[in-house]
């Protein structure tokens, strides 16, 4: 019987909710770790690179890339930055509930300055 990863994560979330705030924090860290691994794999494969080729482009050892992609590594920010650059990507921080911001009405600078007088 095969299970989907998403089903497994739903079970992890449900169990963490039952166990309390500490378990919820641990579950979130677990998900973030796997999310990074999955994003790295997707970017690498989209660019049709092997781990060895990404290693050559980034300067990060292939064995470290393998550990990161299997979510068993604990990469530094520098390591992630080198990999992102080699993949033509960028690092960003986003809130957990990130949503596109609504468009704002912009007032030309001269008009805004005139209102302040």
C-alpha positions as CSV (number, residue, x, y, z in Angstrom):
1,X,0.0,0.0,0.0
2,X,1.6,3.3,-1.1
3,X,0.8,6.6,0.6
4,X,1.1,10.1,-0.6
5,X,3.5,12.4,1.1
6,X,0.6,14.9,1.5
7,X,-1.4,12.3,3.4
8,X,1.5,11.6,5.6
9,X,1.9,15.3,6.4
10,X,-1.8,15.6,7.3
11,X,-1.3,12.9,9.8
12,X,1.8,14.6,11.2
13,X,-0.2,17.9,11.5
14,X,-3.1,16.2,13.3
15,X,-0.8,14.4,15.7
16,X,1.1,17.6,16.4
17,X,-2.2,19.5,17.1
18,X,-3.2,16.8,19.6
19,X,0.2,17.0,21.4
20,X,0.4,20.8,21.7
21,X,2.4,23.9,20.8
22,X,5.9,22.3,21.1
23,X,4.9,19.5,18.8
24,X,3.3,22.0,16.3
25,X,6.6,24.0,16.2
26,X,8.6,20.8,15.6
27,X,6.1,19.7,12.8
28,X,6.5,23.1,11.1
29,X,10.3,22.9,11.2
30,X,10.0,19.4,9.7
31,X,7.8,20.7,6.9
32,X,10.1,23.6,6.2
33,X,13.1,21.2,5.9
34,X,11.2,19.0,3.3
35,X,10.0,22.1,1.5
36,X,13.5,23.3,0.9
37,X,14.6,19.9,-0.3
38,X,11.7,19.7,-2.7
39,X,12.2,23.2,-4.1
40,X,15.9,22.5,-4.7
41,X,15.1,19.2,-6.6
42,X,12.5,21.0,-8.7
43,X,14.8,23.8,-9.6
44,X,17.7,21.5,-10.4
45,X,15.6,19.2,-12.6
46,X,14.0,22.2,-14.4
47,X,17.5,23.2,-15.4
48,X,18.3,19.6,-16.4
49,X,21.2,19.5,-14.1
50,X,22.6,16.5,-12.2
51,X,23.8,16.9,-8.7
52,X,27.3,16.6,-10.0
53,X,26.7,19.5,-12.5
54,X,25.1,21.6,-9.8
55,X,28.1,20.9,-7.6
56,X,30.5,22.2,-10.3
57,X,28.4,25.3,-10.8
58,X,27.9,26.1,-7.1
59,X,31.1,24.9,-5.5
60,X,29.1,22.8,-3.1
61,X,30.1,19.2,-2.8
62,X,27.7,16.7,-4.5
63,X,27.4,14.7,-1.3
64,X,26.1,17.8,0.5
65,X,23.6,18.5,-2.3
66,X,22.4,14.9,-1.9
67,X,22.0,15.3,1.9
68,X,20.0,18.5,1.4
69,X,17.8,17.0,-1.3
70,X,17.1,14.0,1.0
71,X,16.3,16.4,3.8
72,X,18.9,14.8,6.0
73,X,21.3,17.7,5.7
74,X,21.3,21.0,7.6
75,X,22.7,23.5,5.2
76,X,24.0,26.9,6.2
77,X,22.6,30.1,4.7
78,X,25.8,30.4,2.6
79,X,25.3,26.9,1.2
80,X,21.7,27.7,0.2
81,X,22.8,31.0,-1.3
82,X,25.5,29.4,-3.4
83,X,23.0,26.8,-4.7
84,X,20.3,29.4,-5.4
85,X,22.7,31.5,-7.4
86,X,23.9,28.5,-9.4
87,X,20.2,27.7,-10.2
88,X,19.3,31.3,-11.1
89,X,17.1,31.6,-8.1
90,X,17.0,34.0,-5.1
91,X,16.3,33.6,-1.5
92,X,13.4,35.4,0.1
93,X,11.7,35.4,3.4
94,X,7.9,35.2,3.4
95,X,5.3,35.0,6.1
96,X,3.6,31.7,6.5
97,X,0.3,33.3,5.4
98,X,1.9,35.2,2.4
99,X,-0.6,36.4,0.0
100,X,-0.3,38.8,-2.9
101,X,-0.6,42.3,-1.6
102,X,-3.6,44.3,-2.9
103,X,-2.7,47.0,-5.3
104,X,-2.2,50.4,-3.7
105,X,-3.2,53.7,-5.0
106,X,0.0,55.7,-5.7
107,X,0.1,59.4,-5.6
108,X,2.7,61.2,-7.7
109,X,5.4,62.7,-5.5
110,X,4.7,66.3,-6.5
111,X,1.0,65.9,-5.8
112,X,1.8,64.4,-2.4
113,X,4.2,67.2,-1.5
114,X,1.6,69.7,-2.5
115,X,-0.9,68.2,0.0
116,X,1.6,68.6,2.8
117,X,1.8,72.4,2.5
